[in-house]
Amino acid sequence: MIRLPNKLYTFKESTLALLPPIMATLEMGLMPVAELREEVWRDIPSATDFIEALSLLLALRELILDEDKGTVEYAR
C-alpha cells in the first residue's frame, strides 16, 4: 500500500520519501532492477517499500521499465 503523508504518516514515513534515493541512483543511467535494489538497500531496507516506490514512480511516468531486459531508467 502506497503511504502518502497525512495525519497517520509523516512525510519521512511516506512512500514519497523513498523516491529521491531511487531517482538519484538512476541519474547514472539504465540499470537492472536487481542492481538498483543493491544500490539503495541502505536507504530503503524493506523490499516491499522498494517495490512500492518503484510502482509509484512508474505510475507517475518517471521511470521506463524494459520488462524483457529487467531494466529501468529515468524518463527524461
C-alpha positions in Angstrom: 0.0 0.0 0.0 1.4 3.3 -1.0 1.6 5.6 2.0 1.0 9.3 1.5 1.6 11.9 4.2 -1.4 12.5 6.3 -2.5 12.5 10.0 -1.1 9.0 10.4 2.1 9.2 8.4 4.7 11.9 8.4 6.5 12.7 5.1 9.5 10.7 6.3 7.3 7.7 6.9 5.6 8.0 3.5 6.4 6.3 0.2 7.2 9.8 -1.2 10.3 10.0 1.0 11.7 6.9 -0.7 11.7 8.3 -4.2 14.8 10.6 -4.1 17.3 7.8 -3.4 16.0 5.8 -6.4 15.9 8.8 -8.7 19.4 9.9 -7.7 20.8 6.4 -8.4 19.1 6.3 -11.8 20.8 9.5 -12.8 23.7 7.2 -13.7 21.6 5.8 -16.5 20.0 2.5 -17.4 20.2 -0.1 -14.6 18.9 -3.6 -13.9 16.3 -3.7 -11.2 18.4 -6.1 -9.0 21.4 -3.7 -9.2 19.2 -0.7 -8.4 18.0 -2.6 -5.3 21.5 -3.3 -4.2 22.4 0.4 -4.6 19.5 1.7 -2.5 19.2 -1.0 0.1 20.7 1.2 2.8 18.2 3.9 2.2 15.3 1.5 1.6 15.9 -1.7 3.6 12.4 -3.1 3.0 11.9 -4.9 -0.3 8.2 -4.1 -0.1 8.9 -0.4 0.3 11.3 -0.6 -2.6 8.6 -2.2 -4.9 6.0 0.4 -3.7 8.4 3.3 -4.5 9.1 1.8 -8.0 5.4 1.3 -8.6 4.7 4.9 -7.7 7.5 6.2 -10.0 6.1 4.0 -12.8 2.6 5.3 -12.2 3.9 8.9 -12.3 5.8 8.0 -15.6 9.1 9.0 -14.1 10.6 5.6 -15.0 10.8 3.5 -18.1 10.7 -0.3 -17.4 12.0 -2.7 -20.0 10.4 -6.0 -18.9 12.3 -8.1 -21.4 15.7 -7.0 -20.1 14.6 -6.3 -16.5 16.0 -2.8 -16.5 14.7 0.6 -15.5 15.8 4.1 -16.5 14.9 7.6 -15.5 12.4 9.1 -18.0 13.8 12.4 -19.1 
